[in-house]
Amino acid sequence: MGKVVNLNQYRKQRSQKEREENASENRIKFGRTKKERMLLQLETQRSRADLDNKLLTDKSSTDDAPDTE
């Protein structure tokens, strides 16, 4: 007589294998190295600091300004 196969286990194994393959493809497609993430973060911080330095007035001083109505 042939070997009895539990179909639920087979389906779960097949599903797990498909998810692992999909995850592997996504890591290659969308993944970034730590160096790339750090460079992006540093670049973002620099651009924010640059914009903050170009403000004409502080945010706190606009609250104290008299209404011109």
N, C-alpha and C positions, 0 to 999 in steps of 0.2 A: 504494500500500500504506500502511496505517496506521502510526503511530508505535509503536515497540516500547517497552513499559513494563516496568521491572524491578519486580516485585511486592514483593520484599523491601525495596527502598528505599521504596516506597509505604507498606508496613506500618510501617516504622521511623519515617517522617515522621508518620504518623497517630498512632502510639503516643507520640512525642515531644510532639506538639501536645496530646494528651489529658493527659499528665503536666504540661505547662506550665499548662494550664487548671486542673487540680486544685490545683497549687501556688499559683496565683493566688488561688483560692477559699479555700484554707487560710490564706494570709497575711492575707486580709481577716477571716476568721472567728476565727483564733487569735492573730494577730500583736498585739504590744504595741509602743508607741512607747518610745523610749529613756527619756523622762521617766517613763512608767508603771513601767518596770522599776526605775529608780533610786528612785522613791518606795516601791515594794514592798520593795526591799532596805533602805532607810533605816528603814522601819516595822518590819521584822523585826529589825534591829539594836537599835532602841529597845526593843522588847518583850523581847528577850533580856537586854539590860542591866537593864531594870526587874526582871525575874525574878531575875537574879543579885544585885541589890541587896536583894531580899527574903529571901534565904537566911538561916536562923537560924544555921547553922554552916558553916564552910568545909569543903570536901571533904577537905582535908589533915588537919584536926583529927579527923575521924571515923576515920581510920586509926590514930591514936594513942590513941583511947579504949580503956579496958580492957574486956575481955569481961565480960558480966554473967551468965554461965552458972553 
